[in-house]
Amino acid sequence: MTSTIPRLDIAHIRKAYPAVLANDDVNLRVAPGEIHAVLGENGAGKSTLMKIIFGTVKPDAGEIFWNGEQVHIANPHVARKLGIAMVFQHFSLFDTLTVAENIALGLASDVSMPQLVTQIRQTGEKYGLELEPHRHVHTLSVGERQRVEIVRALLTNPQLLILDEPTSVLTPQAVDKLFVTLRKLADEGCSILYISHKLDEIRALCHNATVMRNGRVTGNCDPRNETSAGLSRMMIGDELVRLQRERNPDTHLQRSERKLHINRLSLPKAHLFATELHDIECEVRAGEIVGIAGVSGNGQQELLATLSGEDQRAAPNMLMLVGRAAGQLAPNPRRALGLGLVPEERLGRGAVPAMTLAANMLLSHQKSPFVKRGMIDFAYARSAAAAIIGNFKVKASGPDALAKSLSGGNLQKFIVGRELERKPSVFIVAQPTWGVDVGAAAQIHAEILALKKEGCAVLIISEELDELFALCDRLHVIAKGRLSPSIAIEQATREQVGLWMSGLWRQDGQEAAHA
């Protein structure tokens, strides 16, 4: 960071939408080789600001200077020519194209496909972001799609790299490797704008941080000199809700009812690039939270499809739900048995983008009082949606707001609230707080712990180890379609779980403890 001319200097940026002022007189300066964090709650205006820098959104007012010269970034093509690359939280990929074809769309046209395939594989191996270039995107999990975006950005050799939640798909070891890479890029003069809700990462990686709240910049700091609690206070203006996980005695859990039993589940691949499931054994009892950790693409997507009823190929008794054989039941009969489920993909599976929040309530509420004598009670659906917006502090214009108009974190809060409204006896949630700010994450975690206290059996599939360690009584790891033995959370370590993510529990010297 020797140059006195900023790589990026934005002044007095303003962007208003009909229902919200997204950016209000925002100033931000990033030096060459600087790793700069942008912090804020969901809906604080971070994503809008990044889209303005990348040219996908046009500001209403303000100026942008690039290497000392004023520029007008009319579209992403202009941004890429300047040397700006961005990895979005919501991906910009074409489902029907392959990984290589998607990446080719963001690169110069003179790159041959065989050469690009080689570059993808080399870059993936170098940064711990392995991909199969010929695989179609519609077969990828959310985490694998994020890898495609990161690799595509790195292949452009950017002067400014914008990363939005880049580590949610990685093992702790891979995160360390990525940080080495980012520091090397910074040493070579590449500037990095880093958006993450993992405050420990920001403190370890970033040189400076800009804090936003309600569309305005509210502070700047060197995160290396701050505590995570201090950064949280700057973001939300208040203290975080403190989690209180009550440890259930093993004898209590052994006496409690087994609500969910995955019974030696094995399934062949549903398509060429799917992950085969091998002899998966897992149980969750009333008043217990069990976690499944693992790097995205190791069978989580296939397991969740089996649990939800999207995939009904399992033998009936391979999935037992509150004592009933449910392996071949459709989703609605499973819900009737008390299943609540939050998928990892918010838009498309968790919510219909072009429908209102009130209408999205009906995806999982299809009985009285939402439906009476075969007729939908839209007034009740609106009031129920409004209650969730209020209780979960969802930033939305109201129950008639379209799902796609919400930020990722706010939509996640709404979907979790919608499922909790059903009072499930078995609650399965994938990536519960991916891309969610620390305040909202604490609220979602508190709601999950409250469910446990009420006797609900909770299964969490997550790539966030801190989350699993904070919530779970027991932990499994999934790797290459196989599930490790369970280990009591008090006996688990991050290093051990990281090794198990590579499928090494059979060679691990430590014996997994069954609860």
Buried (B, 14 or more C-beta within 10 A) or exposed (E): BEEEEBBBBBBEBBBBEEEBBBBBBBEBBBBBBBBBBBBBBBBBBBBBBBBBBBBBBEBEEBEBBBBEEEBEBEEBEBBBEBBBBBBBBEBBBEEEBBBBBBBBEBBEEEEEEEEBBEBBBEBBEEBBBBBBBBBBBEBBBBBBBBBBBBBBBBBBEBBBBBBBBBBBBBBBBBBBBBBEBBBEBBEEBBBBBBBBBBBEBBBEBBBBBBBBBBBBBBEBBEBEEBEBEBBBBBBBEEEBEEEEBEEBEBEEBEEBEBBBBBBEBEBEEBEEBBBBBBEBEBBBBBBBBBBBBBBBBBBBBBBBBBBBBBBBEBBBBBBBBBEEBBBBBEBEBBBEBBBBBBBBBBBEBBBBBEBBBBBBBBBBBEEEEBBEEEEEBBEBBBBBBBEBBEBBBBBBBEBEBBBBBBBBBBBBBBBBBBBBBBEBBBBBBBBBBBBBBBBBBBBBBBBBBEBBEEBBBBBBBBBBBBBBBBBBBBBBBBBBBBBBBBBBBEBBEBEBBBBBBBBBBEEEEEEBBEB
